Amino acid sequence: MGKVVLVTGAARQLGGRFVRRVQRDPDVERVVAVDAVTPPHRLGSAEFVHADIRQSSIARVLAEYAVDTVVHLAVTGGAPGAPGGRSAVKETNVIGTMQLLGACQKSPTVRRLVVKSSTSVYGGTARDPAVFTETTQPKSLPAAGFAKEASEVEGYVRGFARRRPDVAVCVLRFANILGPFADSALAEYFSMPVVPTVLGYDPRLQFVHEDDVVEVLRLAAGEPRRGTLNSGTFNIAGDGVLLLSQCARRLGRPAVPLLLPAVTWVGQALRAVGATDFSPEQIRLLTHGRVVETAQMREVLGFRPQYTTAETFADFARSRGKGLLPPERVGRAVDRVAGLLKVDERVER
């Protein structure tokens, strides 16, 4: 008998991609795709179960299919315009995870749990270290938003791991996920005709390609290879970093520096009209940035991303088409302004 894998969040494009990929593994006999809404995409040979993980009925699904591997992808910041709004996403993240873990705790068949988390659990302040490791404690706990929900989810997962030491638990903290099919708030931000930025800040950003996300999830859900350990908490990101200004130049979209209060006002206006989920959490990222260490991902988990941060962003940029200005023209203009600023500094001295 092969493995029976249950995947939550199957209606999101990432969940659908993983469902289609994992069912091709030779040691997987059956894939059960779960979501509260019907997926708009195909799921291959997987069996779709219409179920809300916020309800206790998820325990019956685990029992009925004798699930041994659970891949929890329903922890998400929510796509702009998601059904039910931000409150429904929050309930799924927090209450849904609690119900799912309660069902896993009672299940005699579950042996592996993989949870999709985010590097946003590290927060974003001016006092943060240059690089976060998996053991870095945030300077201040996130007060609201997806970062707070992801932190709570990880706390519940740690409690579950203590109660069920026989279950291998793997938490994957993903950097910002981008790619041709990305449907996140950050993808919407980079798709705007102009890119509002915080005046005086040029944060460092990391990205992970959606193809690499699918592959590392498959690796974490499978049996460990020799010399690797498919349990623990791991930062997942592509090599290298990009400055926000570099991202705007590569998109060919003009960056519009605004004072922080103005950026906050713009974010509130965009959320009000449903243009994009420009949340306070995202504003903090675009102010202070975030970079994580990925040595554990390579040395312990045994995963090496196919795409670097720059390659991930390039693939995303190609999928969004040309911006208002050719990237090379934007680059020349920025370099010209930077040169003038240096001349002014020398004159003042």
C-alpha positions, 0 to 999 in steps of 0.5 A: 500500500502506498501513501495517502496524502491529504492536501488542504487549500486545494482551490488556490493555484499553489495547492492545485499545482502541488496536488497534481505534482505529488500524485505522480510520485511512485510511493503515493497511492492516493491524494485527497484534495480538500477545500471549502470551495470548488477548485477552478483548476483540474486536480488530475486523479486526486479525489476532491472533498468539499470540506471546511477545515474550520469544521470538525468534519475534517476528522471524518475525512482523515479517518475515511481515507486513512490519511498518513500524510497531511500537507497543510497549504491553507495557511495564507495571506489571502488573495486580493478579493478572496471570498469572505474577505480578510476575516474568513482568511483569518478564521481559516488560518487560525481556527482551521489549523486548530481543527485540523491539528485536533483531527490529526492528534486523534488520528491513528494513521497520520505519520507526517505533517507538513505546514506552509508558513512564512518568513513574515513570522520574523516581523519587520522593524528597524531593529531587526538583524540583517539576516534571520535564522530559524532560531531568531526571535522577533524583536517585537511580535506581529500585532495583527495581520497574516504575520500574527496568524502565521506565528499563532499557527506555528505555536499550535504546530509546536504544541501538536508536535509535543503531543504526538512525538511519533509524527514527523512535523515539518514547517516551511517558512517561505519567503515571498512566493512569485512566479507567472501564476502568483496570486498574492498581494505582493504580486498585485503590488508589483503589477501596479502601473507605478510602484509606491515606495517609502521615501528614504528606504530601499529594502532588501527582498528575497523571493522563492519561485512557485516551482521551487515551492512545489518541489520542496513541499514534495520533498518534505512530504516524502520519505527522508533521503540518506543524510537528510531530515524531513522534520523541523523548521526551515527557511525557504528562499532563493539565493541572493537578494534584490533591492526594491528599486532594482525590482521596479527597474526590472519591471519597467515601472516608475517608483513613486517615493512617498512619505510613510504616512502617505504610503499608509493612506494610499494603502488604505485607499487601494484596499477600500476599492479592492485594487490590492491588499496593501496592508500595514504588514506589506508596508513594513516589508517595503520599508525594512525588507527581510532576508533569511539564512537558508543553510538549514534548507540545504544541509538538513532538508537537502533542498537546493532551489532551481531559481535564485531570487533574481531569476524568480523575479525575472520570470515573474516580470516576464509574465506581467508584460512590459511596464510603462517604461523600458527597464533600461530607460528607467535604469539610465534615469535612476543612474543619472539622478544618483550621479547628480546627487553625488555631485551635489554632495561634493559641492556641499562639502 
